[in-house]
Amino acid sequence: MTSAEPAFLYRFGLEPESADRLEALCEDAMSRGFPHGVSVVDENQRTDASVAARESLDLYFTVVKTGRRRTHYG
C-alpha cells in the first residue's frame, strides 16, 4: 500500500455478507465486463456503512480503483 492509497474502505450496509453472495456479485459484474464486483469507497459520511482496513482487504482481495467516481474501488 502506498501513501496515496486509502487506509480504510467502506461498504454500504451493516449486515454481514456471505462469501457466496460476494462471489455471486463478482461473477455477475465480471460477466458484464467489469473487473470487480464488490464496491467500496474511500470516503464515508453515512451511518449505514461497514468499514475495513485496506491492509486487511489486501490480504484476500485485489482492490483496484474503479468507476467514474474518484472515491470508488472494487
Residue pairs with C-beta under 8 A, 6 or more apart in sequence:
1 7
1 54
1 55
1 58
5 54
6 42
6 54
6 73
7 53
7 54
7 55
8 42
8 51
8 52
8 53
8 54
9 40
9 41
9 42
9 51
9 52
9 54
9 57
9 63
9 73
10 40
10 41
10 42
10 43
10 44
10 46
10 49
10 50
10 51
11 38
11 39
11 40
11 41
11 49
11 50
11 52
12 46
12 48
12 49
12 50
13 48
13 49
13 50
14 48
14 49
14 50
22 37
22 38
25 37
25 38
26 36
26 37
26 38
27 37
28 37
29 36
29 37
29 74
30 36
30 37
34 66
34 74
35 64
35 66
35 74
36 64
36 66
36 73
36 74
37 74
38 61
38 74
39 66
39 67
39 72
39 73
39 74
40 52
40 57
40 63
40 72
40 73
40 74
41 69
41 71
41 72
41 73
42 71
42 73
43 71
44 51
54 63
57 63
63 73
63 74
64 73
64 74
65 72
65 73
66 72
66 73
66 74
67 74
